[in-house]
Amino acid sequence: MAVRVGVLGATGAVGQRLIQLLDPHPDFEIAALTASEDSAGKSYRQAAKWRVEGPIPEDVAETTVSATDPDEVPDDIDLIFSSLPSSVGSEVEPAFCEAGYVMSSNSSNARMADDVPLVIPEVNADHLDLLEVQRDERGWDGAMVKNPNCSTITFVPTLAALAEYGLEKVHVATLQAVSGAGYDGVSSMEIIDNAIPYIGSEEDKLETESRKLLGEFDGAELSHNSVEVAASCNRIPTIDGHLENVWVETAEELSAEGAADAMASYPSLELRSSPDQLIHVFDEPDRPQPRLDRSLGDGMAVAAGGLRESSFGLQYNCLAHNTIRGAAGASVLNGELLLENGYL
Ligand SMILES: NC(=O)c1ccc[n+]([C@@H]2O[C@H](COP(=O)([O-])OP(=O)(O)OC[C@H]3O[C@@H](n4cnc5c(N)ncnc54)[C@H](OP(=O)(O)O)[C@@H]3O)[C@@H](O)[C@H]2O)c1
């Protein structure tokens, strides 16, 4: 029997991707949609202004959108996906968990809390057991797992593939798509014919979330990885797909060929939304590119290319689809991990 799920922030850029991924999902059945007070009471079709490629799922289109409040959501929902603005999530998400709902959230609030697992299943699935600590500490029947920021998800799998060489320093410069800012994020007058070398709070997210993801969980506490990460974030006029330039210094000598092998052979998982191959490594020097490569593995794969040894260590480029692998798909994958691990 399918797990009944609710989506908080269902009308937004990530919320619409969640609907697109959850509607045909064999294990999940959409049973509740929420958004702001402005959308509450409207049909999803009216409230969402569907902007994702492909048609709005007809069986969801006439569902009435509720206000984002645990009392407005049916009790028999087993799993909540959240894609709320973080200012809203920080108020509302704990109320849902306290009311007994298990949640897979994409919002940035609480990602760095000591008792909140921040998970990319292929990288640190074992961190999910931090939920036991969370339940003990907070007294919740529910639980909250987070996925990282979209630009963090893009480069961390490549670092995980290189971890055996001893990660010491990482520099990363991002070229991020406009969908990462949400529908109302960047106006066309700001971004067309332009690049903006600033994305509020983004650099800190790459620098801190990556160390948490690559850290060790001993069953009681999580220690963060000691790798030093410095990030520089830029918004560019692509629609979807974050491209990143990465420089990595490792304790052990690492050739471009060794790095390519480590990335290409880094294992995927057998969860429903896992891509067959997690990291695609291109030999062509001008790949990956957002338009050409963001849909690899149905948008759930990471692409890497341009690997070479430089005076700053190994250098390469990587790319992922920011609203699928970087957001909605990441939350769905964490939902599948919760299901596989008996949390639902
Ligand atoms: N876009 C990305 O690539 C991306 C990637 C990773 C993480 N994220 C994170 O995902 C979250 C959502 O981002 P987004 O890009 O989807 O934003 P968005 O397009 O602005 O959508 C925001 C959603 O939250 C709802 N909402 C806004 N204010 C609310 C309130 N006071 N109470 C209840 N619901 C409210 C909106 O409903 P209405 O339609 O009714 O206003 C809408 O459904 C953010 O935390 C963002 O940082 C986004």
The ligand as an SDF file (V2000), in Angstrom:
LIG
                    3D

 48 52  0  0  0  0  0  0  0  0999 V2000
   14.7230   26.5560   -5.8700 N   0  0  0  0  0  0  0  0  0  0  0  0
   15.7550   25.7430   -5.6080 C   0  0  0  0  0  0  0  0  0  0  0  0
   16.4950   25.2850   -6.4930 O   0  0  0  0  0  0  0  0  0  0  0  0
   16.0310   25.3410   -4.1910 C   0  0  0  0  0  0  0  0  0  0  0  0
   17.0560   24.4370   -3.9940 C   0  0  0  0  0  0  0  0  0  0  0  0
   17.3520   24.0020   -2.7060 C   0  0  0  0  0  0  0  0  0  0  0  0
   16.6060   24.5000   -1.6580 C   0  0  0  0  0  0  0  0  0  0  0  0
   15.6070   25.3990   -1.8580 N   0  0  0  0  0  0  0  0  0  0  0  0
   14.8260   25.8360   -0.6820 C   0  0  0  0  0  0  0  0  0  0  0  0
   13.4800   25.3430   -0.8320 O   0  0  0  0  0  0  0  0  0  0  0  0
   12.5660   26.2190   -0.2040 C   0  0  0  0  0  0  0  0  0  0  0  0
   11.4950   26.6400   -1.2020 C   0  0  0  0  0  0  0  0  0  0  0  0
   12.1260   27.3030   -2.2890 O   0  0  0  0  0  0  0  0  0  0  0  0
   11.3540   27.6620   -3.6300 P   0  0  0  0  0  0  0  0  0  0  0  0
   12.4110   28.0510   -4.5790 O   0  0  0  0  0  0  0  0  0  0  0  0
   10.3990   26.5670   -4.0020 O   0  0  0  0  0  0  0  0  0  0  0  0
   10.4860   28.9650   -3.1450 O   0  0  0  0  0  0  0  0  0  0  0  0
    9.1780   29.5890   -3.7950 P   0  0  0  0  0  0  0  0  0  0  0  0
    9.0920   29.2820   -5.2470 O   0  0  0  0  0  0  0  0  0  0  0  0
    9.1720   31.0100   -3.3640 O   0  0  0  0  0  0  0  0  0  0  0  0
    7.9550   28.8090   -3.0460 O   0  0  0  0  0  0  0  0  0  0  0  0
    7.6670   29.0060   -1.6910 C   0  0  0  0  0  0  0  0  0  0  0  0
    6.5010   28.1370   -1.2320 C   0  0  0  0  0  0  0  0  0  0  0  0
    6.2340   28.3740    0.1550 O   0  0  0  0  0  0  0  0  0  0  0  0
    4.8940   28.8950    0.3120 C   0  0  0  0  0  0  0  0  0  0  0  0
    4.8580   29.9410    1.3380 N   0  0  0  0  0  0  0  0  0  0  0  0
    5.4100   31.1830    1.2650 C   0  0  0  0  0  0  0  0  0  0  0  0
    5.1400   31.8670    2.4080 N   0  0  0  0  0  0  0  0  0  0  0  0
    4.4080   31.0520    3.1860 C   0  0  0  0  0  0  0  0  0  0  0  0
    3.8220   31.1810    4.4830 C   0  0  0  0  0  0  0  0  0  0  0  0
    3.9360   32.3070    5.2150 N   0  0  0  0  0  0  0  0  0  0  0  0
    3.1460   30.1140    4.9900 N   0  0  0  0  0  0  0  0  0  0  0  0
    3.0090   28.9940    4.2700 C   0  0  0  0  0  0  0  0  0  0  0  0
    3.5380   28.7900    3.0390 N   0  0  0  0  0  0  0  0  0  0  0  0
    4.2340   29.8130    2.5080 C   0  0  0  0  0  0  0  0  0  0  0  0
    4.5120   29.4510   -1.0360 C   0  0  0  0  0  0  0  0  0  0  0  0
    3.0880   29.4550   -1.1390 O   0  0  0  0  0  0  0  0  0  0  0  0
    2.3000   30.5560   -2.0450 P   0  0  0  0  0  0  0  0  0  0  0  0
    2.3830   30.0910   -3.4690 O   0  0  0  0  0  0  0  0  0  0  0  0
    0.9210   30.4880   -1.4940 O   0  0  0  0  0  0  0  0  0  0  0  0
    2.9800   31.8770   -1.8150 O   0  0  0  0  0  0  0  0  0  0  0  0
    5.1860   28.4200   -1.9580 C   0  0  0  0  0  0  0  0  0  0  0  0
    4.4220   27.2360   -1.9970 O   0  0  0  0  0  0  0  0  0  0  0  0
   13.4100   27.3850    0.3380 C   0  0  0  0  0  0  0  0  0  0  0  0
   13.6920   27.1380    1.6930 O   0  0  0  0  0  0  0  0  0  0  0  0
   14.6670   27.3300   -0.5120 C   0  0  0  0  0  0  0  0  0  0  0  0
   15.7720   27.8910    0.1460 O   0  0  0  0  0  0  0  0  0  0  0  0
   15.2950   25.8130   -3.1080 C   0  0  0  0  0  0  0  0  0  0  0  0
  1  2  1  0
  2  3  2  0
  2  4  1  0
  4  5  1  0
  4 48  2  0
  5  6  2  0
  6  7  1  0
  7  8  2  0
  8  9  1  0
  8 48  1  0
  9 10  1  0
  9 46  1  0
 10 11  1  0
 11 12  1  0
 11 44  1  0
 12 13  1  0
 13 14  1  0
 14 15  2  0
 14 16  1  0
 14 17  1  0
 17 18  1  0
 18 19  2  0
 18 20  1  0
 18 21  1  0
 21 22  1  0
 22 23  1  0
 23 24  1  0
 23 42  1  0
 24 25  1  0
 25 26  1  0
 25 36  1  0
 26 27  1  0
 26 35  1  0
 27 28  2  0
 28 29  1  0
 29 30  1  0
 29 35  2  0
 30 31  1  0
 30 32  2  0
 32 33  1  0
 33 34  2  0
 34 35  1  0
 36 37  1  0
 36 42  1  0
 37 38  1  0
 38 39  2  0
 38 40  1  0
 38 41  1  0
 42 43  1  0
 44 45  1  0
 44 46  1  0
 46 47  1  0
M  CHG  2   8   1  16  -1
M  END
$$$$
